[in-house]
Amino acid sequence: MIATNSVSLIRLEKSSFDKHIPNFFEKQVNELLEFLKICPIFYQCSREILLKLAIRSDFQKYNSDREILGKTYKTEYIYLIRSGYVRVKILIN
């Protein structure tokens, strides 16, 4: 590895990374898997499919009154409400 200009790096000890990160990732995937299992839209899905979805998903948290999707926002995501409430406004031109 050669720096091509001034660079600032964070160096993590590999053994610490290997010890802690997989456990964190596994916990998050299991949480997502359990959530997906109770969503009616996924009742007919196998555990294998739910696990694939969980691995490709993540938790997002939004504060009150924060816009999640704007009227011109296009997304490649499906949003599932894990907790809390959202207000949906439909704007008709």
C-alpha positions as CSV (number, residue, x, y, z in Angstrom):
1,M,0.0,0.0,0.0
2,I,1.5,3.3,-1.1
3,A,0.0,6.7,-0.2
4,T,-0.4,8.8,-3.4
5,N,-1.0,12.0,-1.4
6,S,-1.4,12.9,2.3
7,V,-3.5,10.2,3.9
8,S,-4.9,9.6,7.4
9,L,-5.6,6.0,8.3
10,I,-7.3,4.2,11.1
11,R,-5.5,1.0,12.0
12,L,-7.5,-1.8,13.7
13,E,-6.0,-4.8,15.3
14,K,-7.1,-7.8,13.1
15,S,-7.7,-10.1,16.1
16,S,-10.0,-7.5,17.7
17,F,-11.8,-7.0,14.5
18,D,-12.3,-10.7,13.9
19,K,-13.4,-11.2,17.5
20,H,-16.1,-8.5,17.7
21,I,-17.4,-7.6,14.3
22,P,-18.8,-11.0,13.3
23,N,-20.7,-11.2,16.6
24,F,-22.2,-7.7,16.0
25,F,-23.1,-8.6,12.4
26,E,-24.7,-11.9,13.5
27,K,-26.7,-10.2,16.2
28,Q,-28.0,-7.6,13.7
29,V,-28.9,-10.2,11.1
30,N,-30.7,-12.3,13.7
31,E,-32.7,-9.2,14.9
32,L,-33.7,-8.5,11.3
33,L,-34.6,-12.1,10.7
34,E,-36.9,-12.2,13.7
35,F,-38.6,-9.0,12.6
36,L,-39.1,-10.2,9.1
37,K,-40.6,-13.5,10.4
38,I,-43.5,-11.6,12.1
39,C,-44.3,-9.3,9.1
40,P,-47.4,-10.7,7.3
41,I,-46.0,-9.9,3.9
42,F,-43.2,-12.5,4.6
43,Y,-45.3,-15.3,6.2
44,Q,-45.0,-17.6,3.2
45,C,-41.2,-17.1,2.9
46,S,-38.8,-19.8,3.9
47,R,-36.1,-19.2,6.6
48,E,-33.5,-19.3,3.8
49,I,-35.2,-16.4,1.9
50,L,-35.7,-14.4,5.0
51,L,-32.1,-14.9,5.9
52,K,-31.0,-13.6,2.5
53,L,-33.2,-10.5,3.0
54,A,-31.9,-9.9,6.5
55,I,-28.3,-10.0,5.3
56,R,-29.1,-7.4,2.7
57,S,-31.1,-5.1,5.1
58,D,-30.2,-2.7,7.8
59,F,-31.9,-0.6,10.5
60,Q,-32.4,3.1,9.9
61,K,-33.6,5.5,12.6
62,Y,-35.2,8.8,11.9
63,N,-36.0,11.6,14.3
64,S,-39.5,13.1,14.6
65,D,-40.5,15.4,11.7
66,R,-37.6,14.3,9.5
67,E,-38.6,13.7,5.9
68,I,-37.9,10.1,4.9
69,L,-39.0,10.2,1.3
70,G,-39.7,13.4,-0.6
71,K,-42.3,13.7,-3.4
72,T,-39.6,13.5,-6.1
73,Y,-37.5,10.9,-4.4
74,K,-37.1,7.7,-6.2
75,T,-35.9,4.7,-4.2
76,E,-34.8,1.1,-4.7
77,Y,-35.8,0.2,-1.2
78,I,-38.9,-1.0,0.6
79,Y,-39.4,0.5,4.0
80,L,-40.9,-1.5,6.8
81,I,-41.9,0.2,10.1
82,R,-40.2,-1.5,12.9
83,S,-41.4,0.8,15.6
84,G,-43.0,4.3,15.8
85,Y,-45.4,6.0,13.4
86,V,-45.1,7.8,10.1
87,R,-47.4,10.2,8.4
88,V,-48.0,9.8,4.7
89,K,-49.1,12.8,2.6
90,I,-50.3,12.2,-0.9
91,L,-49.9,15.2,-3.1
92,I,-52.3,15.4,-6.0
93,N,-51.4,17.9,-8.7
